[in-house]
């Protein structure tokens, strides 16, 4: 009798212990799913916050971009250029700044209802002039390169160009192979200078950096250099329109494309100018200006 009572007591204690154990422990799979659900909820919330923040920043950036509105309010577009870069932009005999880029920019401004202000700048510090607000854009046969694409908001390319060597017609230099040991003039701060200095032949020539292409060509005529490395657009224009006794050597070091440069955040102004160029291409006005300066439409605007 006592044994049966004792056995019953032990059984009761065991039952209570097992119930406590089950109550104190949970299904590991269920815990894992719960934690996973909590993590997913947290991640989703974080992603939502990130997206919302990005949208807010994007909206703020768009709201802050008053570049186009400022030009419209001021009723003027200030164009920065090297005024010694024919035929893109240069000073003529009457001391007027003229050129292909000038004519195109004037048409764009007419269509926008603003005045075109032509401002000569130092080509070597053009990015600084742009960023401090001295000018609204750089529009002067400016070649596209990675550094400029990083520093500025560039338009789509509007013209192709090649970097070539020019020599006097009576020079003993007949090919690029003959440039060894010669003095080459080049515009300082230009992509021509960058390309020349990166070329294999650079180690075998003497570079003569000068302020602009016209000065470099004049120095060559005076015998201070043997050749000039510059844009084919400039060389061809001077030879055909000014009857210069120059010869362009066969071959080139690199092909380029021209673009207009705006401040990095001035997307609205950049897009408006691009829109006007596309419309000018479509209605034939851009081709008309190109034919005036080059004899045919050599623009690449889409």
C-alpha positions as CSV (number, residue, x, y, z in Angstrom):
1,X,0.0,0.0,0.0
2,X,2.8,2.4,0.9
3,X,4.7,1.4,-2.2
4,X,1.8,2.2,-4.4
5,X,1.3,5.6,-2.7
6,X,5.0,6.3,-3.1
7,X,4.9,5.3,-6.8
8,X,1.9,7.6,-7.4
9,X,3.7,10.5,-5.8
10,X,6.8,10.0,-8.0
11,X,4.6,9.8,-11.1
12,X,2.9,13.0,-10.2
13,X,6.2,14.8,-9.7
14,X,7.5,13.5,-13.1
15,X,4.4,14.7,-14.8
16,X,4.7,18.2,-13.3
17,X,8.4,18.3,-14.3
18,X,7.6,17.4,-17.9
19,X,4.9,20.0,-18.2
20,X,7.3,22.6,-16.9
21,X,9.9,21.6,-19.4
22,X,7.5,21.8,-22.3
23,X,6.3,25.2,-21.0
24,X,9.8,26.5,-20.7
25,X,11.0,25.3,-24.2
26,X,9.7,26.3,-27.6
27,X,9.9,24.8,-31.1
28,X,13.3,25.7,-32.5
29,X,11.9,25.9,-36.1
30,X,9.2,28.2,-34.9
31,X,11.7,30.4,-33.2
32,X,13.8,30.5,-36.4
33,X,10.8,31.5,-38.5
34,X,9.9,34.2,-36.0
35,X,13.3,35.7,-36.0
36,X,13.5,35.5,-39.8
37,X,10.2,37.3,-40.0
38,X,11.3,40.0,-37.6
39,X,14.6,40.5,-39.6
40,X,12.7,40.7,-42.9
41,X,10.3,43.3,-41.4
42,X,13.3,45.3,-40.1
43,X,15.1,45.1,-43.5
44,X,11.9,46.2,-45.4
45,X,11.5,49.1,-43.1
46,X,15.1,50.2,-43.5
47,X,14.8,49.9,-47.3
48,X,11.6,51.9,-47.2
49,X,13.4,54.6,-45.2
50,X,16.4,54.6,-47.6
51,X,14.1,54.9,-50.6
52,X,12.1,57.7,-49.0
53,X,15.3,59.5,-48.2
54,X,16.6,59.1,-51.7
55,X,13.4,60.3,-53.2
56,X,13.5,63.3,-50.8
57,X,17.1,64.1,-51.8
58,X,16.2,63.7,-55.5
59,X,13.2,66.0,-55.0
60,X,15.3,68.5,-53.1
61,X,18.0,68.5,-55.9
62,X,15.3,69.0,-58.6
63,X,13.8,71.8,-56.5
64,X,17.2,73.4,-56.1
65,X,18.1,73.3,-59.8
66,X,17.2,76.8,-60.8
67,X,19.8,77.0,-63.6
68,X,17.3,77.4,-66.4
69,X,15.0,79.7,-64.4
70,X,17.9,81.9,-63.5
71,X,18.9,82.4,-67.1
72,X,15.3,83.1,-68.1
73,X,14.9,85.5,-65.2
74,X,18.2,87.3,-66.0
75,X,17.2,87.2,-69.6
76,X,20.8,86.3,-70.6
77,X,23.1,83.3,-71.1
78,X,26.8,84.0,-70.3
79,X,28.9,81.9,-72.7
80,X,32.6,81.4,-71.8
81,X,35.1,80.9,-74.7
82,X,38.7,81.1,-75.8
83,X,38.3,84.0,-78.3
84,X,41.2,82.7,-80.4
85,X,39.8,79.5,-81.6
86,X,38.6,79.9,-85.2
87,X,36.2,78.9,-86.6
88,X,34.4,78.0,-83.4
89,X,34.7,81.3,-81.6
90,X,37.2,84.1,-82.3
91,X,37.7,87.8,-82.5
92,X,37.5,89.2,-86.1
93,X,39.1,92.3,-87.6
94,X,36.3,94.4,-86.3
95,X,37.0,93.2,-82.7
96,X,33.7,91.2,-82.7
97,X,33.5,87.7,-81.4
98,X,32.2,85.5,-84.1
99,X,32.3,81.8,-85.2
100,X,30.3,78.7,-85.7
101,X,29.6,78.1,-82.0
102,X,28.7,81.8,-81.6
103,X,26.1,81.6,-84.4
104,X,24.6,78.4,-83.0
105,X,24.5,79.8,-79.4
106,X,22.9,83.0,-80.7
107,X,20.1,81.0,-82.4
108,X,19.6,79.0,-79.2
109,X,19.3,82.2,-77.2
110,X,16.9,83.8,-79.7
111,X,14.7,80.8,-79.4
112,X,14.9,80.9,-75.6
113,X,14.2,84.6,-75.6
114,X,17.4,85.6,-73.8
115,X,20.5,87.6,-74.6
116,X,23.8,85.9,-75.5
117,X,26.7,87.3,-73.5
118,X,30.1,86.3,-74.9
119,X,32.8,86.3,-72.3
120,X,36.4,85.5,-73.2
121,X,38.1,83.4,-70.5
122,X,41.5,81.8,-69.8
123,X,41.1,78.3,-71.2
124,X,43.4,76.9,-68.6
125,X,41.0,77.9,-65.8
126,X,37.7,77.4,-67.6
127,X,36.3,75.0,-65.0
128,X,37.0,77.4,-62.2
129,X,35.3,80.2,-64.1
130,X,32.3,78.0,-64.6
131,X,32.0,76.7,-61.0
132,X,32.3,80.2,-59.4
133,X,29.4,81.5,-61.6
134,X,31.4,83.8,-63.9
135,X,29.9,82.0,-66.9
136,X,26.9,79.8,-67.4
137,X,28.5,77.4,-69.9
138,X,31.7,76.7,-71.9
139,X,30.8,76.6,-75.6
140,X,33.9,76.8,-77.8
141,X,34.9,73.6,-79.6
142,X,35.5,71.9,-76.3
143,X,36.6,68.3,-76.7
144,X,35.1,65.6,-74.5
145,X,37.5,63.7,-72.2
146,X,37.0,61.7,-69.0
147,X,38.2,64.6,-66.7
148,X,35.8,67.1,-68.3
149,X,32.9,64.6,-68.1
150,X,33.7,64.2,-64.4
151,X,34.0,67.9,-63.7
152,X,31.1,69.2,-65.8
153,X,27.6,68.3,-67.1
154,X,28.3,67.9,-70.8
155,X,25.8,68.1,-73.6
156,X,25.6,65.4,-76.2
157,X,28.4,65.6,-78.8
158,X,27.6,68.0,-81.7
159,X,30.7,67.7,-83.9
160,X,33.6,65.3,-84.6
161,X,37.2,66.4,-84.8
162,X,40.7,65.0,-85.2
163,X,44.0,66.0,-83.5
164,X,46.6,66.6,-86.2
165,X,50.0,68.2,-86.9
166,X,50.4,71.2,-89.1
167,X,53.7,72.3,-90.7
168,X,54.8,75.1,-93.0
169,X,54.4,74.1,-96.7
170,X,58.2,74.4,-97.2
171,X,59.0,72.2,-94.2
172,X,61.3,69.2,-94.5
173,X,58.8,67.4,-92.2
174,X,56.7,65.2,-94.5
175,X,55.2,62.7,-92.1
176,X,54.8,62.2,-88.3
177,X,57.9,60.0,-88.4
178,X,59.9,63.2,-89.2
179,X,58.8,65.0,-86.0
180,X,61.6,63.4,-84.0
181,X,63.8,66.1,-82.5
182,X,61.4,68.9,-83.5
183,X,59.7,71.6,-81.5
184,X,55.9,71.3,-81.4
185,X,53.6,74.1,-80.5
186,X,50.4,73.3,-78.6
187,X,47.7,75.2,-76.7
188,X,48.2,75.0,-72.9
189,X,45.3,73.5,-71.0
190,X,43.8,71.9,-74.1
191,X,43.1,68.2,-74.8
192,X,45.6,68.6,-77.6
193,X,48.3,69.1,-75.0
194,X,47.1,66.1,-73.0
195,X,47.0,63.9,-76.1
196,X,50.5,65.0,-77.2
197,X,52.0,64.4,-73.8
198,X,50.5,60.9,-73.6
199,X,51.8,60.0,-77.1
200,X,54.8,57.7,-77.7
201,X,56.5,60.4,-79.8
202,X,56.4,62.9,-76.9
203,X,59.8,61.6,-75.6
204,X,61.4,62.5,-78.9
205,X,60.1,66.1,-79.3
206,X,60.2,69.4,-77.5
207,X,56.9,70.8,-76.4
208,X,56.2,74.5,-76.7
209,X,53.0,75.3,-74.7
210,X,51.3,78.6,-75.8
211,X,48.2,80.5,-74.9
212,X,46.1,79.6,-77.9
213,X,46.3,78.0,-81.4
214,X,46.6,81.3,-83.3
215,X,49.7,82.2,-81.3
216,X,51.1,78.7,-81.8
217,X,50.7,79.0,-85.5
218,X,52.2,82.5,-85.6
219,X,55.2,81.2,-83.7
220,X,55.6,78.4,-86.2
221,X,55.5,80.9,-89.1
222,X,58.2,82.9,-87.3
223,X,60.4,79.8,-87.0
224,X,60.2,79.4,-83.2
225,X,58.7,75.9,-83.6
226,X,58.6,73.3,-86.4
227,X,55.0,72.2,-86.2
228,X,51.7,72.8,-84.3
229,X,49.5,70.1,-82.8
230,X,45.8,71.2,-82.9
231,X,42.3,70.5,-84.0
232,X,41.7,69.6,-87.6
233,X,38.6,71.9,-87.6
234,X,40.8,74.9,-86.8
235,X,43.6,73.9,-89.2
236,X,41.3,73.3,-92.2
237,X,39.5,76.6,-91.6
238,X,42.6,78.7,-91.5
239,X,44.1,77.0,-94.6
240,X,41.0,77.4,-96.7
241,X,39.7,80.8,-95.5
242,X,42.9,82.6,-94.8
243,X,45.0,81.1,-97.5
244,X,47.6,80.0,-95.0
245,X,50.6,78.1,-96.5
246,X,50.3,75.2,-94.2
247,X,50.3,71.4,-94.7
248,X,48.4,68.9,-92.6
249,X,50.4,65.7,-92.1
250,X,48.7,62.5,-92.9
251,X,47.3,60.6,-89.9
252,X,46.2,61.8,-86.4
253,X,46.9,60.9,-82.8
254,X,43.3,60.8,-81.8
255,X,39.7,61.5,-82.9
256,X,37.5,63.7,-80.6
257,X,34.0,65.1,-80.3
258,X,32.9,68.5,-79.2
259,X,30.4,69.2,-76.4
260,X,29.0,72.1,-74.4
261,X,30.0,72.2,-70.7
262,X,27.6,73.2,-67.8
263,X,28.0,73.1,-64.1
264,X,27.5,69.6,-62.7
265,X,24.1,70.3,-61.1
266,X,22.7,72.5,-63.9
267,X,20.6,69.8,-65.5
268,X,17.6,72.0,-66.4
269,X,19.7,74.5,-68.4
270,X,21.7,71.7,-70.1
271,X,18.5,69.9,-71.1
272,X,16.9,73.1,-72.5
273,X,19.9,73.9,-74.7
274,X,20.1,70.3,-75.9
275,X,16.4,70.5,-76.8
276,X,16.9,73.6,-78.8
277,X,19.9,72.1,-80.7
278,X,17.8,69.0,-81.5
279,X,15.0,71.2,-82.9
280,X,17.5,73.2,-84.9
281,X,18.9,70.0,-86.4
282,X,15.3,68.9,-87.3
283,X,14.2,72.1,-88.9
284,X,17.5,72.6,-90.8
285,X,18.8,75.7,-89.1
286,X,21.8,73.9,-87.6
287,X,22.8,72.6,-91.0
288,X,22.4,76.1,-92.5
289,X,24.9,77.5,-89.9
290,X,27.3,74.6,-90.5
291,X,27.2,75.2,-94.3
292,X,28.1,78.9,-93.7
293,X,31.3,77.9,-91.9
294,X,32.3,74.5,-93.3
295,X,30.6,74.3,-96.6
296,X,28.4,71.4,-95.5
297,X,26.5,70.1,-92.5
298,X,29.2,68.3,-90.4
299,X,27.2,68.4,-87.1
300,X,26.3,65.2,-85.3
301,X,23.3,66.4,-83.2
302,X,20.5,63.9,-83.1
